[in-house]
Amino acid sequence: MKTPQDIVLKPVITERSMDALQTGKYTFKVDKNANKIEIKNAVEKLFDVSVAKVNTMNCQGRTKRVGSSIGKKADWKKAIVTLKEDSKTIEFFDGMI
């Protein structure tokens, strides 16, 4: 059994994700093997909010080149969590809007 801290790894802070905060959408980097139900339960438990919807996407790691050698960054999974209208905001993101 995974703990919520094992499922939700860290927030994704980009211009697009900061614009989505006004509509109640929060973006997180999550465990690659986690499904939408596990992500929903983890976010509700960690931040004490009500989740309406979870959208996930698998992001491919980019190829990086250093000199003559070529490597690849790890693949990862991104989750966009939409909160219910009557739910409070997540305090972690309050100062970033």
C-alpha positions as CSV (number, residue, x, y, z in Angstrom):
1,M,0.0,0.0,0.0
2,K,1.4,3.3,-1.0
3,T,1.2,6.4,1.2
4,P,-0.1,9.7,-0.3
5,Q,3.5,11.1,-0.2
6,D,4.6,8.2,-2.4
7,I,1.9,9.0,-5.0
8,V,2.0,12.8,-5.2
9,L,5.7,13.6,-5.7
10,K,5.9,17.4,-6.2
11,P,4.0,20.3,-7.7
12,V,4.6,21.4,-11.3
13,I,5.2,25.1,-11.4
14,T,5.1,26.5,-14.9
15,E,3.4,29.5,-16.5
16,R,0.5,27.4,-17.8
17,S,0.0,25.7,-14.4
18,M,0.0,29.0,-12.6
19,D,-2.7,30.3,-15.1
20,A,-4.8,27.3,-14.4
21,L,-4.9,28.1,-10.6
22,Q,-7.6,30.7,-11.2
23,T,-10.0,27.9,-12.4
24,G,-9.2,25.6,-9.5
25,K,-6.8,23.3,-11.4
26,Y,-3.6,22.2,-9.7
27,T,-0.8,20.3,-11.5
28,F,1.4,17.6,-9.8
29,K,4.1,15.2,-10.7
30,V,2.9,11.8,-9.6
31,D,4.0,8.2,-9.5
32,K,4.1,6.6,-12.9
33,N,2.1,3.6,-11.7
34,A,-0.6,5.5,-9.9
35,N,-4.2,5.6,-11.3
36,K,-6.7,8.4,-11.1
37,I,-8.5,7.0,-8.1
38,E,-5.3,6.7,-6.1
39,I,-4.2,10.3,-7.1
40,K,-7.6,11.7,-6.1
41,N,-7.5,10.0,-2.7
42,A,-3.9,11.1,-2.1
43,V,-4.6,14.8,-2.9
44,E,-7.8,14.8,-0.7
45,K,-5.8,13.3,2.2
46,L,-2.7,15.5,1.9
47,F,-4.4,18.8,1.4
48,D,-7.8,18.3,3.0
49,V,-9.8,19.4,-0.2
50,S,-12.6,17.9,-2.3
51,V,-11.5,16.7,-5.8
52,A,-13.9,16.9,-8.7
53,K,-11.8,15.5,-11.5
54,V,-8.3,14.2,-12.3
55,N,-6.7,14.2,-15.7
56,T,-3.4,12.4,-16.2
57,M,-0.8,12.3,-18.9
58,N,2.4,10.4,-19.4
59,C,5.3,12.7,-20.3
60,Q,8.2,11.4,-22.3
61,G,11.7,12.1,-21.1
62,R,13.8,14.3,-23.4
63,T,17.0,13.2,-25.0
64,K,20.0,15.1,-23.7
65,R,23.3,15.3,-25.4
66,V,26.6,16.1,-23.5
67,G,29.5,16.1,-25.9
68,S,29.5,13.0,-28.0
69,S,27.4,10.9,-25.6
70,I,23.6,10.8,-25.8
71,G,21.3,10.2,-22.8
72,K,17.7,10.3,-21.9
73,K,15.8,11.8,-19.0
74,A,13.3,9.6,-17.2
75,D,9.7,9.4,-18.3
76,W,7.2,10.8,-15.8
77,K,3.5,11.2,-15.2
78,K,1.6,14.5,-14.7
79,A,-1.8,14.9,-13.0
80,I,-4.1,17.9,-13.3
81,V,-6.5,17.9,-10.4
82,T,-9.7,20.0,-10.5
83,L,-11.2,20.9,-7.2
84,K,-14.9,21.2,-6.5
85,E,-16.5,24.7,-6.4
86,D,-17.2,24.6,-2.7
87,S,-13.7,23.3,-1.8
88,K,-11.1,25.5,-0.3
89,T,-7.8,26.2,-2.1
90,I,-4.5,24.4,-1.4
91,E,-2.4,26.6,0.9
92,F,0.9,25.6,-0.8
93,F,-0.1,27.5,-4.0
94,D,-1.7,30.6,-2.2
95,G,1.4,32.9,-2.5
96,M,2.0,32.0,-6.2
97,I,-1.1,33.4,-7.8
